[in-house]
């Protein structure tokens, strides 16, 4: 498999969960999230650019802070 050409060390990880066909943002305790984030970053084999921002994602999900 081709090696990643993007440094993801400082990338932000967002978790989405599908429940009954609906997409939900996921919140986790910091320690648990750090473990999941580490596993995700170490297991990434491909990155597909979307040209969308974090705010675009939140707008799409109609999430209000």
Secondary structure, DSSP 8 states (H G I E B T S, - for coil): ----SS--TT-----EEEETTEEEE----HHHHHHHHHHHHHH----------HHHHHHHTT---
